[in-house]
């Protein structure tokens, strides 16, 4: 499983850090070359409460790395939220 925790560190202070969100990406099967994953996101201040979840099917795990998996996880769960900025 990959677990990505987003934290805000005001002025770089670990003592004052605040949780902004958590992303969990868990392998649920597939083949040696293509993987399936469950994705779970949490919201600010609630790291153990699932906000949204989804899945990635047939990810090319031998050709793509962790950042591509993270990108696809976000796209699968929250989609393109920047349409209004265009």
C-alpha positions as protocol buffer text, in pm:
chain_id: "A"
residue {
  index: 1
  type: UNK
  ca { x: 0 y: 0 z: 0 }
}
residue {
  index: 2
  type: UNK
  ca { x: 107 y: 355 z: -69 }
}
residue {
  index: 3
  type: UNK
  ca { x: 5 y: 615 z: 187 }
}
residue {
  index: 4
  type: UNK
  ca { x: 52 y: 982 z: 109 }
}
residue {
  index: 5
  type: UNK
  ca { x: -11 y: 1229 z: 388 }
}
residue {
  index: 6
  type: UNK
  ca { x: -47 y: 1599 z: 310 }
}
residue {
  index: 7
  type: UNK
  ca { x: 49 y: 1829 z: 595 }
}
residue {
  index: 8
  type: UNK
  ca { x: 76 y: 2204 z: 628 }
}
residue {
  index: 9
  type: UNK
  ca { x: 378 y: 2318 z: 829 }
}
residue {
  index: 10
  type: UNK
  ca { x: 328 y: 2687 z: 908 }
}
residue {
  index: 11
  type: UNK
  ca { x: 667 y: 2857 z: 871 }
}
residue {
  index: 12
  type: UNK
  ca { x: 821 y: 2508 z: 850 }
}
residue {
  index: 13
  type: UNK
  ca { x: 717 y: 2421 z: 1206 }
}
residue {
  index: 14
  type: UNK
  ca { x: 664 y: 2048 z: 1267 }
}
residue {
  index: 15
  type: UNK
  ca { x: 515 y: 2134 z: 1606 }
}
residue {
  index: 16
  type: UNK
  ca { x: 233 y: 2330 z: 1441 }
}
residue {
  index: 17
  type: UNK
  ca { x: 165 y: 2094 z: 1150 }
}
residue {
  index: 18
  type: UNK
  ca { x: -192 y: 2041 z: 1032 }
}
residue {
  index: 19
  type: UNK
  ca { x: -332 y: 1745 z: 843 }
}
residue {
  index: 20
  type: UNK
  ca { x: -472 y: 1844 z: 502 }
}
residue {
  index: 21
  type: UNK
  ca { x: -550 y: 1498 z: 366 }
}
residue {
  index: 22
  type: UNK
  ca { x: -442 y: 1139 z: 321 }
}
residue {
  index: 23
  type: UNK
  ca { x: -437 y: 924 z: 8 }
}
residue {
  index: 24
  type: UNK
  ca { x: -419 y: 546 z: 37 }
}
residue {
  index: 25
  type: UNK
  ca { x: -357 y: 332 z: -271 }
}
residue {
  index: 26
  type: UNK
  ca { x: -383 y: -44 z: -211 }
}
residue {
  index: 27
  type: UNK
  ca { x: -306 y: -323 z: -454 }
}
residue {
  index: 28
  type: UNK
  ca { x: -614 y: -541 z: -508 }
}
residue {
  index: 29
  type: UNK
  ca { x: -480 y: -778 z: -775 }
}
residue {
  index: 30
  type: UNK
  ca { x: -409 y: -794 z: -1143 }
}
residue {
  index: 31
  type: UNK
  ca { x: -114 y: -954 z: -1321 }
}
residue {
  index: 32
  type: UNK
  ca { x: 263 y: -910 z: -1308 }
}
residue {
  index: 33
  type: UNK
  ca { x: 244 y: -630 z: -1563 }
}
residue {
  index: 34
  type: UNK
  ca { x: -96 y: -474 z: -1490 }
}
residue {
  index: 35
  type: UNK
  ca { x: -229 y: -390 z: -1148 }
}
residue {
  index: 36
  type: UNK
  ca { x: -564 y: -306 z: -994 }
}
residue {
  index: 37
  type: UNK
  ca { x: -580 y: -66 z: -699 }
}
residue {
  index: 38
  type: UNK
  ca { x: -829 y: 66 z: -444 }
}
residue {
  index: 39
  type: UNK
  ca { x: -801 y: 439 z: -372 }
}
residue {
  index: 40
  type: UNK
  ca { x: -923 y: 613 z: -55 }
}
residue {
  index: 41
  type: UNK
  ca { x: -900 y: 982 z: 30 }
}
residue {
  index: 42
  type: UNK
  ca { x: -954 y: 1158 z: 360 }
}
residue {
  index: 43
  type: UNK
  ca { x: -1021 y: 1526 z: 425 }
}
residue {
  index: 44
  type: UNK
  ca { x: -851 y: 1787 z: 638 }
}
residue {
  index: 45
  type: UNK
  ca { x: -826 y: 1694 z: 1004 }
}
residue {
  index: 46
  type: UNK
  ca { x: -993 y: 1353 z: 957 }
}
residue {
  index: 47
  type: UNK
  ca { x: -717 y: 1112 z: 851 }
}
residue {
  index: 48
  type: UNK
  ca { x: -912 y: 799 z: 949 }
}
residue {
  index: 49
  type: UNK
  ca { x: -1243 y: 896 z: 785 }
}
residue {
  index: 50
  type: UNK
  ca { x: -1292 y: 807 z: 418 }
}
residue {
  index: 51
  type: UNK
  ca { x: -1409 y: 1107 z: 215 }
}
residue {
  index: 52
  type: UNK
  ca { x: -1401 y: 954 z: -135 }
}
residue {
  index: 53
  type: UNK
  ca { x: -1296 y: 622 z: -281 }
}
residue {
  index: 54
  type: UNK
  ca { x: -1251 y: 465 z: -620 }
}
residue {
  index: 55
  type: UNK
  ca { x: -1038 y: 223 z: -817 }
}
residue {
  index: 56
  type: UNK
  ca { x: -775 y: 197 z: -1086 }
}
residue {
  index: 57
  type: UNK
  ca { x: -797 y: -99 z: -1321 }
}
residue {
  index: 58
  type: UNK
  ca { x: -515 y: -235 z: -1536 }
}
residue {
  index: 59
  type: UNK
  ca { x: -241 y: 13 z: -1438 }
}
residue {
  index: 60
  type: UNK
  ca { x: 83 y: -66 z: -1632 }
}
residue {
  index: 61
  type: UNK
  ca { x: 297 y: -116 z: -1322 }
}
residue {
  index: 62
  type: UNK
  ca { x: 614 y: -220 z: -1507 }
}
residue {
  index: 63
  type: UNK
  ca { x: 613 y: 87 z: -1734 }
}
residue {
  index: 64
  type: UNK
  ca { x: 485 y: 359 z: -1499 }
}
residue {
  index: 65
  type: UNK
  ca { x: 596 y: 466 z: -1154 }
}
residue {
  index: 66
  type: UNK
  ca { x: 450 y: 588 z: -827 }
}
residue {
  index: 67
  type: UNK
  ca { x: 378 y: 944 z: -948 }
}
residue {
  index: 68
  type: UNK
  ca { x: 177 y: 813 z: -1243 }
}
residue {
  index: 69
  type: UNK
  ca { x: -16 y: 588 z: -1005 }
}
residue {
  index: 70
  type: UNK
  ca { x: -84 y: 885 z: -775 }
}
residue {
  index: 71
  type: UNK
  ca { x: -198 y: 1097 z: -1071 }
}
residue {
  index: 72
  type: UNK
  ca { x: -438 y: 826 z: -1188 }
}
residue {
  index: 73
  type: UNK
  ca { x: -564 y: 776 z: -834 }
}
residue {
  index: 74
  type: UNK
  ca { x: -656 y: 1144 z: -803 }
}
residue {
  index: 75
  type: UNK
  ca { x: -811 y: 1147 z: -1150 }
}
residue {
  index: 76
  type: UNK
  ca { x: -1018 y: 837 z: -1069 }
}
residue {
  index: 77
  type: UNK
  ca { x: -1151 y: 973 z: -742 }
}
residue {
  index: 78
  type: UNK
  ca { x: -1187 y: 1351 z: -782 }
}
residue {
  index: 79
  type: UNK
  ca { x: -1153 y: 1394 z: -1160 }
}
residue {
  index: 80
  type: UNK
  ca { x: -1054 y: 1717 z: -1332 }
}
residue {
  index: 81
  type: UNK
  ca { x: -1149 y: 1995 z: -1091 }
}
residue {
  index: 82
  type: UNK
  ca { x: -960 y: 2267 z: -1279 }
}
residue {
  index: 83
  type: UNK
  ca { x: -1207 y: 2307 z: -1565 }
}
residue {
  index: 84
  type: UNK
  ca { x: -1331 y: 2645 z: -1437 }
}
residue {
  index: 85
  type: UNK
  ca { x: -973 y: 2778 z: -1424 }
}
residue {
  index: 86
  type: UNK
  ca { x: -931 y: 2729 z: -1800 }
}
